[in-house]
Amino acid sequence: MGGSVGISLVTTRLDRSTQVHLNDLSHNLSASNPAFQTMLQGATQAMRAHGASATYATQQAYALIENTVLRQATMLAYLDDFRLLAISILAMVPLVFLMKKGRPGGGIAVH
């Protein structure tokens, strides 16, 4: 039961963090950004070189950029989750030294 709760919390955090990073990264995707325009033109030319029509090449270039931004946002979200889990584990290490040792033979016998 505890493992399922932990997995669902990490998954929910991953989804929300992906959305936050996607929102942050998408602010750079505007017609006034020269880096975006350069990437869009380069991707469009690459699609045209592979035989796509001008309209379809532009659509494919936008899809390529969207996929790239989504992958970057997901990677940043995984890094956030990894960092949170690492901090959580490091915070729990001192608890190991505070736990009492059990007596030998004091456990429940299982047959």
N, C-alpha and C positions, 0 to 999 in steps of 0.2 A: 504494500500500500504506500509506504513512504517513498519508494523508488518511483512509483507512478506519479506521485505529486511532484517530485523533483524534476522528472522529465517534462511534465506539463508546464511547470514554471519556467524551465530553461527554454522550451519551445515557444512559449508565449513571449518571453523576453526577446528571443531571437526575431520573431515576427515583428514586434513593435520597434525594435532597434533597426531592423531593415527598413521599415517605413520612415523612421526619423532620418536615417542616412540617405535614403532615396530622395526625401524632400530637400535635404541640405545640398545634395549633389545636383539636383535638377535645377537649382537656381543658376547654375553656370550654363545651362542650355538655352541660350537666347540668340536671336539673330544679331544682336549687337556684340556678341563675344567673338573675337577674331579666331580664337583657337577652335571654337565650335564650327565656325564657317569653314575653316581649313580642313577639319576632320570630315565634315559633311561633303565637301567638294571632292576630297580624296577618295572617300568611300563610294561616292556616286561614280567617279571616273573608273574605279576598280570594278564596279558592277557593270558599267557600260563596256569595259574591256572584255568582260565575260559574256557579252551578247545580250544584255538586258536593254529594253527600250529606255528612253530618257525618263519617262514617268515612273516606270517600274524600278529603275535603278535608284531614283531618289527615294522611293518608298523603302527599298531594301536598305539604303544607307541610313535612313531614320531608324529602321528596325535594328540594324547593327549597333547604332549608337545607344539605343534604348537598352539593348541586351548588355552592352558593356557597362553602362551605368548601374543596371540592376545587379550584375555580378560584383561590381565594386562595393555597392551598398551591402550586399549579402556578406562579403568578406569582412567588411568593417563590423558588421553585426556579430559575426562569429568571433572576431577579436574581442569585442566588448564582452560577450558571454564567457570566453576563455579567461579574460582578466577577472571577471566577477567570481568565477569558480575558483580560480587560483587564490584570490584574496580570502574567499570563504574557507578554503582548505587550510590556508596558513593561519587563519584566526582560530581554527579548531585544534591545531596541533597542541597548544598548551593544555587543552582539556584532557588530553591523554594522560598527562602527568598528574592530574587531579583525581583521576578515577582510582577507586579502591581495588586492590587485588583480591580475587576470589580465593576461598579456601579450597584445597584439593579435596575432591570427593563431595563437595558441598552443592554440586549442581544437581539437576533433575536427571534421574536415570531414565534412559529410553531403551525399551526392549523391542 
